[in-house]
């Protein structure tokens, strides 16, 4: 599952020569999760944690293309309240279009 989520996805998207691996010459997006939370208890193998329980509540740091975009669990380059507001507006528009 871990390989599918990394190299497998890169290959499927035709990007296997530039992404999907952590090594020189590859563009890397990395996520650092907190494993000291109750949700991680007993997971052992990091791959089990990532596939089974890792969610936004345990994200500690994120780098996209080498630039940190999340630090200490908080967004660095954007305001979460603005994102939530835009998402709520988009959701309302979609629901209205669907007649819900």
N, C-alpha and C positions, 0 to 999 in steps of 0.2 A: 504494500500500500504506500509506503514511504517513497519507494522508487517511482511509483506511478505518479505521485504528487509532485515529484521534482523532475527528474530526467524524462519520465514518461510523458508528462504534460508538455514539456518543452519540445519533444520530438513530435507529438501529435499536432502541435501548432506550427511545426516547421521551423522552430527556433533553436533546435538542439545544438547548433554550432555557436550560439552566443549566450544562451541561458540554460538553466537546469542543473548546473554544477557549481560548487564553490571551489574555484581554482583560478589561477591567473588567466586573464583574457576573457573571462565570462562576466557578464553583468549580473550582479548579485542583489537580490532582495532577501533580506534576512529578518527573522522574527525571533526574539528572545522571550520565552515564556517563564513565568514564575512557577516553580515546582514545589514551593513551600506552602501551598494552599491545600485545604482539605480535599478539594476535588482531585488533586494529583496523588493523594495517598494510595500507596499500593500499586501504582502503575508500573513501577520499575523501568522497563525499557522506554526510552524517550519516544520511540516511534509509536508505542501504544498510547502514550500521553497525547501526542499531536493528533493522532487519528481519532482517539476515543473521547477526549474531554477538553482539549485546548479550545478556548473561546476568548472573546474580547476581555473578559474579566480577569484573565491571567496573563495578558500581554504586558510585558515590561518595556521592551524597546523594539523598534522596527526601523530598518534601513531600507530605502528604495533607491536602487542605482547608486548605492554608497552614501546617500544622504539620510541622516536620521530624521524621521518624521514622527516618531513616538518616543518619548523619553520618560521613564518612570511611570508609565501607564497613561501619560497625557499627550495629546496632540501637540506638536511643536509648531507647525506651519498653518494651522487652521483653528478656528473656534468651533468647538463641538456644538454649541448652542446654535450657530449659524447653519451648520450641517443638518441638525435636527429640524430646524425651522424649514429649510428647503425640502427635506425629505417629507415632512408632514404636508407641505403644500403640494408636492408631486403626488403623494398618496391620495390626497383629497381629490385632485384632478382625475387621477386614474379611476378612483371609486365612482366619481360622478359620471365619467364616461361609460362605466360599466353598469350604471344604474343601481349602484349599491349605496 
